[in-house]
Amino acid sequence: MVMAMAMGSEKVLLLDVASNINRVPSNYIRPITDRPNLDKVGSIDASIPLVDLHDVTGSNDVSQQIGRACEDYGFFQVKNHGIPVEVIHKMMQVSREFFSMPQSERLKSYSDDPSKTTRLSTSFNVKTEKVSNWRDFLRLHCYPLEDYLHEWPSSPTSFRDDVAEFCKPVREVALRLLEAISKSLGLERDYINRAIGQHGQHVALNYYPRCPQPELTYGLPGHADPNVITILLQDDVPGLQVLNNGKWLAVNPIPHTFIVNIGDQIQVLSNDRYKSVLHRAVVNSYMERISIPTFYCPSPEALIAPASELIDEDHPCLYTSFTYGEYYQKFWNRGLAKETCLDLFRTSHYI
Ligand SMILES: O=C(O)CCC(=O)C(=O)O
């Protein structure tokens, strides 16, 4: 029986199931060929680039560092990002409080419809997937704030204020990073800003309960992000892993830093110069984990294609143009898969 599901008033999230079990329910167990193999994971704390954003707009050096990280890893960490420590603490605290509320209170936000702009759900897409993921999540659209704030949970009482206070400076960081990335590609500073139309910003509060058999399941299996860039805050419990040269590597938390990764849309805009890299979340038996990714997105109508400045005889255009809305729908409908959704839009796909 599916443990985390919505049936009228009998909605049950993973968090409420996981606290009382000592074996992973069968619908969370991955086939033997698709398990995390936790003993084979390396650590790249020392080598995932850590970029000091102190002077990101003025300094060529920072945008070059970011460019190199996008080429070599698709991932980097940022410090001196300008997001106040109190804002980070309050965001983490209110997320923890949200998931500590009684089930009846949390379920007021429940929906299994991915098109909803505010929703609590579980796993990834409960409507389409065969194996569930060890995660509950609250996903909120958050830009423009005034369009969505009224939909957000009103409990805990400080929820809306704390989350709004977090989303504003994270957006500032996203805008600075998009400029630095444009510059690093030799494009006009505002190239990506303009290419993605009216910007969208979503934040997810991921809650991964303790898991009695973490070797059998994933918090989230390997996937690439469909959006432009993702800026992730994690608590002090490790769980994020990144695929690097064919090997899964753990990215352990550094307090007050954020982890940034390039999404599929930058891979397309850069005509494959920058890579949208597979990453996954694993779970553990000793401690629940919270991660808070901000997904910065194009508008659904934005027409995405490789920048013409990056196409020449040696670098033929690798993608057909598509709207982000079209791309995003494919991403949600097919579920998290190791083969990236990008392949469906490659020019070679049509030959
Ligand atoms: O929890 C994490 O560290 C990764 C989260 C993630 O990849 C996602 O929400 O798409």
The ligand as an SDF file (V2000), in Angstrom:
LIG
                    3D

 10  9  0  0  0  0  0  0  0  0999 V2000
   18.2660   18.3520   -0.7770 O   0  0  0  0  0  0  0  0  0  0  0  0
   19.1660   18.6040   -1.5380 C   0  0  0  0  0  0  0  0  0  0  0  0
   20.3130   18.7990   -1.1660 O   0  0  0  0  0  0  0  0  0  0  0  0
   18.9090   18.6630   -3.0270 C   0  0  0  0  0  0  0  0  0  0  0  0
   17.5330   19.1700   -3.3680 C   0  0  0  0  0  0  0  0  0  0  0  0
   17.2340   19.1260   -4.8350 C   0  0  0  0  0  0  0  0  0  0  0  0
   18.0300   18.7130   -5.6360 O   0  0  0  0  0  0  0  0  0  0  0  0
   15.9150   19.5670   -5.3010 C   0  0  0  0  0  0  0  0  0  0  0  0
   15.0510   19.9450   -4.4870 O   0  0  0  0  0  0  0  0  0  0  0  0
   15.7180   19.5450   -6.5520 O   0  0  0  0  0  0  0  0  0  0  0  0
  1  2  2  0
  2  3  1  0
  2  4  1  0
  4  5  1  0
  5  6  1  0
  6  7  2  0
  6  8  1  0
  8  9  2  0
  8 10  1  0
M  END
$$$$
